[in-house]
């Protein structure tokens, strides 16, 4: 059943059924801002692919599946499925949503190469505008690898240990913009590391691998910190829920918070290792291609070099 997602401030008054894994896939709703973003992103990407096909150019199916299916599909799943329905009821559910939005969605969108698609399909004037944005000083600063790294690892600490998270529980707008923020920060960090699109901030393969490895202990440390602390995150909100009808099935707030920390720790390491494997594979392929280019160069020089007595 598809329903409008309730305002975060109304969650304490709304009674949701007991959370189960099945409800993740059957209990759907709509958040206006993520819904509009999804429609525009998928629509513009599909239009670009259609333009290429009409003029007989090729666009890899894998890129389309990555952007539309895995990327925007994960975005929709994280914000409009049962995860979106229960993300202000259980911190553990929110944490699954957090990891999808901050890691899976940005990685998949980057593999879809939407900037490359736009540069190949936009009319001349919009294409010049896009190039101006890509090469602007602001874009170069935001995509500067060390700065993007700091923003990426500091953002969740700021979210869970400042009034920001409490504000997201009491304001629907802040809650929805938090979802967008998680994707944008993940995009700033992961997009240049993937190296598929011609965006600023791209670095060498060894540095990409190093930055990826450096994110793993930060996710683990944050997860362990959340697991070990006795102070509740969003405590007023979550305790109020347990005083209402849902208190009959909600787990103890601190127990749910410890589970959320474990999810952050485990999923961060798992996704980080998978991303590391992708980067390492890219590095090996790039090295092999460079070796083949060098072999061809040496062969050409050898053919141009006259043999003695020739």
C-alpha positions as CSV (number, residue, x, y, z in Angstrom):
1,X,0.0,0.0,0.0
2,X,1.3,3.5,-1.0
3,X,0.7,6.2,1.6
4,X,2.2,9.7,2.2
5,X,4.9,9.3,4.7
6,X,3.9,11.0,8.0
7,X,5.6,14.2,9.2
8,X,8.4,13.3,11.5
9,X,6.9,15.5,14.3
10,X,3.7,13.3,14.1
11,X,5.5,10.0,14.5
12,X,4.9,10.1,18.3
13,X,1.2,10.3,17.6
14,X,0.9,7.8,14.8
15,X,0.7,4.1,15.6
16,X,2.6,1.9,13.2
17,X,2.3,-1.9,13.2
18,X,5.1,-4.0,14.6
19,X,8.2,-3.7,12.4
20,X,9.1,-6.8,10.4
21,X,11.3,-7.5,7.5
22,X,8.3,-8.0,5.3
23,X,7.1,-4.5,6.0
24,X,10.3,-3.1,4.5
25,X,9.0,-4.4,1.1
26,X,5.3,-3.9,1.5
27,X,4.8,-0.7,3.4
28,X,5.5,2.1,1.0
29,X,5.0,5.9,1.1
30,X,6.1,9.1,-0.5
31,X,8.4,11.8,0.7
32,X,7.8,14.8,-1.6
33,X,11.4,16.1,-2.0
34,X,13.0,12.7,-2.7
35,X,10.1,11.8,-5.0
36,X,10.6,15.0,-7.1
37,X,14.4,14.4,-7.2
38,X,13.9,10.9,-8.4
39,X,11.5,11.8,-11.1
40,X,13.8,14.5,-12.5
41,X,17.0,12.5,-12.2
42,X,15.6,9.4,-13.9
43,X,13.7,11.4,-16.5
44,X,16.7,13.5,-17.5
45,X,19.0,10.4,-17.6
46,X,16.5,8.5,-19.7
47,X,16.1,11.5,-22.1
48,X,19.9,11.6,-22.5
49,X,20.1,7.9,-23.4
50,X,17.2,8.3,-25.8
51,X,18.9,11.2,-27.6
52,X,22.1,9.1,-28.0
53,X,20.1,6.2,-29.4
54,X,18.2,8.4,-31.9
55,X,21.4,9.6,-33.4
56,X,22.9,6.1,-33.5
57,X,25.4,6.4,-30.7
58,X,26.1,3.7,-28.2
59,X,25.6,4.0,-24.4
60,X,26.5,1.1,-22.2
61,X,23.5,-0.7,-20.7
62,X,25.5,-1.3,-17.5
63,X,25.8,2.4,-16.9
64,X,22.0,2.9,-17.3
65,X,21.3,0.0,-14.9
66,X,23.8,1.4,-12.4
67,X,22.3,4.9,-12.4
68,X,18.6,4.2,-12.8
69,X,18.4,0.7,-11.2
70,X,20.9,0.5,-8.5
71,X,21.5,4.2,-7.8
72,X,18.1,5.8,-8.0
73,X,16.4,2.5,-7.1
74,X,18.3,2.4,-3.9
75,X,17.4,6.0,-3.2
76,X,13.7,5.2,-3.7
77,X,14.0,2.1,-1.6
78,X,15.8,3.9,1.2
79,X,13.3,6.8,1.4
80,X,10.0,5.4,0.3
81,X,9.9,1.8,1.3
82,X,9.3,0.5,4.8
83,X,12.7,1.9,5.7
84,X,11.2,5.3,5.1
85,X,8.1,4.5,7.0
86,X,10.0,3.4,10.1
87,X,13.1,5.5,9.9
88,X,12.0,7.9,12.7
89,X,10.6,5.0,14.8
90,X,13.7,2.8,15.1
91,X,17.2,4.2,15.0
92,X,18.4,0.8,13.7
93,X,16.2,1.2,10.6
94,X,17.4,4.7,10.1
95,X,21.0,3.5,10.2
96,X,20.3,1.0,7.3
97,X,18.8,3.9,5.4
98,X,21.8,6.1,6.2
99,X,24.3,3.6,4.8
100,X,22.3,3.1,1.6
101,X,22.1,6.9,1.0
102,X,25.7,7.7,2.0
103,X,27.5,4.9,0.3
104,X,25.5,2.7,-2.1
105,X,23.6,5.4,-3.9
106,X,26.6,7.7,-4.6
107,X,28.7,4.8,-5.8
108,X,26.0,3.6,-8.2
109,X,25.3,7.1,-9.5
110,X,29.0,7.6,-10.2
111,X,29.2,4.4,-12.2
112,X,26.3,5.6,-14.3
113,X,28.5,8.5,-15.6
114,X,25.6,11.1,-15.8
115,X,28.1,14.0,-16.4
116,X,29.5,12.2,-19.4
117,X,26.0,11.5,-20.7
118,X,25.1,15.2,-20.3
119,X,28.2,16.4,-22.1
120,X,27.4,14.1,-25.0
121,X,23.7,15.1,-25.4
122,X,23.2,18.7,-24.2
123,X,22.8,21.5,-26.8
124,X,25.8,23.8,-27.1
125,X,24.7,26.5,-24.7
126,X,23.8,24.2,-21.7
127,X,26.9,22.2,-22.4
128,X,29.0,25.3,-22.0
129,X,27.2,26.1,-18.7
130,X,27.9,22.6,-17.4
131,X,31.6,22.8,-18.4
132,X,31.8,26.2,-16.6
133,X,30.4,24.6,-13.5
134,X,32.7,21.6,-13.6
135,X,35.8,23.8,-14.1
136,X,34.7,26.5,-11.6
137,X,36.7,27.2,-8.5
138,X,33.8,26.2,-6.2
139,X,33.6,22.8,-7.8
140,X,37.4,22.3,-7.6
141,X,37.4,23.2,-3.9
142,X,34.5,21.0,-3.0
143,X,36.0,18.1,-4.9
144,X,39.4,18.5,-3.4
145,X,40.1,15.0,-2.1
146,X,41.3,15.8,1.4
147,X,38.4,18.3,2.0
148,X,35.8,15.8,0.6
149,X,37.3,13.1,2.8
150,X,37.0,15.4,5.9
151,X,33.4,16.3,5.0
152,X,32.5,12.7,4.5
153,X,33.8,11.4,7.8
154,X,32.8,14.4,9.9
155,X,29.2,14.5,8.6
156,X,27.8,11.5,10.5
157,X,29.5,12.7,13.7
158,X,27.9,16.1,13.3
159,X,24.5,14.4,12.5
160,X,24.3,12.2,15.6
161,X,26.1,14.3,18.2
162,X,24.5,17.7,17.5
163,X,20.9,19.1,17.6
164,X,20.7,18.3,13.9
165,X,19.4,14.7,14.3
166,X,16.8,15.9,16.9
167,X,15.7,18.6,14.3
168,X,15.3,15.9,11.7
169,X,12.9,14.0,14.0
170,X,10.7,17.0,14.6
171,X,10.7,18.6,11.1
172,X,9.6,16.8,7.9
173,X,11.6,19.3,5.8
174,X,14.8,18.9,7.8
175,X,14.3,15.1,7.7
176,X,14.0,15.0,3.9
177,X,16.9,17.4,3.4
178,X,19.0,15.2,5.6
179,X,18.5,12.4,3.1
180,X,19.6,14.7,0.2
181,X,22.6,15.8,2.3
182,X,23.8,12.2,2.9
183,X,23.7,11.5,-0.9
184,X,25.5,14.8,-1.8
185,X,28.3,14.3,0.7
186,X,28.8,10.8,-0.5
187,X,28.8,12.0,-4.0
188,X,31.5,14.6,-3.3
189,X,33.7,11.9,-1.9
190,X,33.1,8.9,-4.1
191,X,32.5,10.5,-7.5
192,X,36.1,11.7,-8.1
193,X,37.4,8.4,-6.7
194,X,35.5,6.3,-9.3
195,X,37.1,8.3,-12.1
196,X,34.3,7.6,-14.6
197,X,33.1,11.1,-15.1
198,X,35.3,14.1,-16.1
199,X,34.7,15.8,-12.7
200,X,37.4,17.7,-10.7
201,X,39.1,16.1,-7.8
202,X,40.2,12.9,-9.6
203,X,43.4,11.5,-8.1
204,X,45.8,8.6,-8.9
205,X,44.7,5.1,-8.3
206,X,47.1,4.5,-5.3
207,X,45.6,7.6,-3.6
208,X,42.0,6.5,-4.3
209,X,42.8,3.1,-2.6
210,X,44.4,4.9,0.3
211,X,41.4,7.2,0.9
212,X,39.0,4.3,0.8
213,X,41.0,2.4,3.3
214,X,41.1,5.5,5.5
215,X,37.3,5.6,5.7
216,X,37.1,2.1,7.3
217,X,38.4,2.9,10.8
218,X,36.2,6.1,11.0
219,X,33.0,4.2,10.3
220,X,34.1,1.5,12.7
221,X,35.0,4.0,15.4
222,X,31.7,5.9,15.1
223,X,29.8,2.6,15.2
224,X,31.6,1.4,18.3
225,X,31.0,4.8,19.9
226,X,27.3,4.6,19.3
227,X,27.2,1.0,20.5
228,X,29.0,1.9,23.7
229,X,27.4,5.1,24.9
230,X,24.6,5.2,27.4
231,X,23.2,8.6,26.3
232,X,20.3,8.2,23.9
233,X,20.5,9.8,20.4
234,X,17.2,11.5,19.9
235,X,16.3,10.3,23.3
236,X,13.2,12.6,23.9
237,X,11.6,11.4,20.7
238,X,12.3,7.7,21.0
239,X,11.3,7.6,24.7
240,X,8.0,9.4,23.8
241,X,7.3,6.6,21.3
242,X,7.6,4.0,23.9
243,X,5.1,5.7,26.1
244,X,2.4,5.3,23.4
245,X,0.7,2.3,21.8
246,X,3.9,1.2,20.0
247,X,5.6,0.7,23.3
248,X,4.1,-2.8,23.4
249,X,6.4,-3.9,20.5
250,X,9.3,-1.4,20.4
251,X,12.6,-2.7,21.8
252,X,14.3,-0.7,24.6
253,X,15.7,2.5,23.1
254,X,19.2,1.9,24.2
255,X,19.2,-1.7,22.9
256,X,18.0,-0.4,19.5
257,X,20.7,2.3,19.5
258,X,23.4,-0.3,20.2
259,X,22.0,-2.4,17.2
260,X,22.2,0.8,15.1
261,X,25.9,1.2,16.0
262,X,26.6,-2.3,15.0
263,X,24.8,-1.9,11.7
264,X,26.9,1.2,11.0
265,X,30.1,-0.6,11.9
266,X,29.5,-3.8,9.9
267,X,27.9,-2.3,6.8
268,X,30.5,0.5,6.6
269,X,33.3,-2.0,6.6
270,X,31.5,-4.3,4.1
271,X,30.7,-1.7,1.6
272,X,34.1,-0.1,2.0
273,X,35.8,-3.4,1.3
274,X,33.7,-3.9,-1.8
275,X,34.5,-0.4,-3.0
276,X,38.2,-1.1,-2.3
277,X,37.9,-4.2,-4.5
278,X,36.4,-2.1,-7.3
279,X,39.1,0.5,-7.1
280,X,41.9,-2.1,-6.9
281,X,40.4,-3.8,-10.0
282,X,40.4,-0.5,-11.8
283,X,44.0,0.1,-10.8
284,X,45.1,-3.3,-12.1
285,X,43.3,-2.8,-15.4
286,X,44.7,0.7,-15.8
287,X,48.2,-0.6,-15.2
288,X,47.7,-3.4,-17.8
289,X,46.4,-0.9,-20.3
290,X,49.4,1.4,-19.6
291,X,51.7,-1.6,-20.1
292,X,50.1,-2.5,-23.4
293,X,50.5,1.1,-24.6
294,X,54.1,1.1,-23.6
295,X,54.7,-2.2,-25.5
296,X,53.1,-0.7,-28.6
297,X,55.3,2.4,-28.3
298,X,58.4,0.3,-28.0
299,X,57.3,-1.8,-31.0
300,X,56.9,1.3,-33.1
301,X,60.3,2.6,-32.1
302,X,61.8,-0.7,-32.9
303,X,60.2,-0.8,-36.4
304,X,61.5,2.8,-37.1
305,X,65.0,2.0,-36.0
306,X,67.1,0.9,-39.0
307,X,68.9,-2.5,-38.6
308,X,72.7,-2.5,-38.9
309,X,73.8,-3.0,-42.5
310,X,70.2,-2.3,-43.7
